[in-house]
Amino acid sequence: MNSRDSRRLVVLRHAKSAWPDVPDSERPLAARGRRDAPAAGRWLREADCVPDLVVCSTACRTRETWDLVAAELGAAPAPVIYEARLYGASAGELLGVVREIPAQVRTLMLIGHNPGVQELVLSLAGEADGYVLQQTRTKFPTSAIAVLRVPGWASLEAGAARLTDMVVPRGANP
């Protein structure tokens, strides 16, 4: 894959959510999530993984995660599409959404839920450092970020990406 022509897919699992007595889609972030999401934003900025476009689940916890991440990116936030299809989506459904992204987008961030986001990363990762791949297989916790180099959006398929990073930024306890 020619890195000059490749695209970057940044997959972020929402930060830790609370469990109040509300419908699942309306669950807000927990205190830990409100600490970890800004740490994810700082990591993205420092790793030069600032997205050109964000596609975010419509669930409350994913929207709150994006707001806290965006505040740490150090630039005007990327345009965001709140996409209901990401809520509860399988890896195949997530891939269908990614294939719709315009070719001019160089770095796409997808903010969603497990198990779909982890399964998407694992299905796309045809190449990866053994440790990074094993870490991704073992666990994809809240606030986890996977970065994949992909050849493009429209024809993206299983095994076509290179998994370059998998990190779990954590905020400090007050």
N, C-alpha and C positions, 0 to 999 in steps of 0.2 A: 504494500500500500504506500503510495507516494504521499509523504507527510504534507507536501505543499498543497495537494489537492484534497487531502482528507478533511473530515469534519470531526468535531469533538462532541460526544454525547456525555453529559454530566447527569447522573441519576442520583437523586437525593430522596432518601426515605424521610418522611416528616419527622419532626422532633417529638420527644416523649409527650404523650397526651394524658390528660386527666380522665377520670371515669365517673363524672357526675351522672345523675339520673336524667339523661337526655338521649335522643336518638344518636346512634353511632356517628352519623355524618356531622353532628353538631358538637361533638366532643372538642373542647378547647385544649390548648397546651397546658401541661402541668408546669410547676415551678422549674423542674429540671429542664423541660423542653424550652422554656423561656431563657434559660442560661445557655443551652447547647446550640440553639439555632444561630445566635450571633457568632458563636465560635465557628460554626460551619461557614458563615459568610466571610469571616476573617481568613479562614483557610483558603477559600476560593479566591479571594483577592490576592493573597500572598503567593498562591500557586499559579496566578495568572489564568484562572479558569472562570472569568467573568462571562456570563452568557450574553448572546445577542438576542435570544428569545427564550422565554420560559413558558412551559406548558405545565399547569398546576391543577391537581384535583380540586374539585369544588368543596371538599370537606373543610370544615372550620380549621382543623389542626394543620392541614397543608397550607391553607391561605395564611394562617398566623406564622407558620414556619417561613414562608416566602417573605412576608413583611419584615421579619427580624433578620433574615439573611440579607435581603436587599439593602437594609440600612447600613450594613457593614462593607458593602462592595466598593465604596469610595468613588462611585461614578453615578451618573443618572441611571436609575434602574432600567433594565431591559423591558421591552414590551412583554406583557404576560397574557396568556390565554388561559382562562379558567375553563377546564374541560371536564364535564360530568362523566365522560367515558373512562376517566382514569380511576374513579372511585370503584374499588373492588375489581379492577381489571386484571385479566390474566396476562402472561407474558406476550401471547399472541395478539391480544387486543392492544396492549401498549405499543407493540411493534407496528401495528396498523396506524396508530396515531403518529408515530415517528415518521413513517413513510409519507405522510401528508405534508411534512415540513418543506417550505420553499428552499430550493437549492442554494440561494444566496446566504442562508443562515450558516455561519461557520461553527458556532458553539451553541448547542441547545441544552437547556436544563429541563429535566423532567422531574416533577415533584409528585410522589405518589406513595403507595402503600405496599406493605408486604402481604402475601408472598410474591405478588406480581413483579415488583421492581427487582427483587433478588433473582427471580427466575429469568427476567429479561436480560439482566447483566450476564448471568451464567450462560444463557443460550447464545448470546452474541459473541462472547469471548472465545474466539478461535485461537488467539495468542494471548499469553500473559506470563508474567513471572510466576513461577510455581508457588511462591509464598503468597503473592497477592491473590492468585486464584483460589488457593486453599483457604485463605482468610475469608474470602467472599462466599465460598461454599459452606464454611462452618457457621457463619453468622452474619446477618445484615441488620444490625440493630438500628434503633431510632437514631436519626441524624447521620447515618452512614452515607458516604459519598463515594460513588464509583465513577471513574473517568475512563471513557473508551474512545479510541480513535476508530472512526468508521469511514468507509470509502464514499459515502453519500447517504442521502435519506431515502429516496424513492425506491431504490433496489436493495436496500439493506436486508440481509438475511442471516439466519443462524450461522455462527462461526466466522462471520466476516469482519469482526472487530478485534482490536487489540486492547485488552484491559491494561491500562497504564498505572492506575492508582485505585486504592480502596482505603479510605480513612474514616475514622469516627471521631470528629472533633468534639471535645467536651468543654463546657464552660466551667469556670471556677465557682466553688460554693462560696456564698457571701460570708 
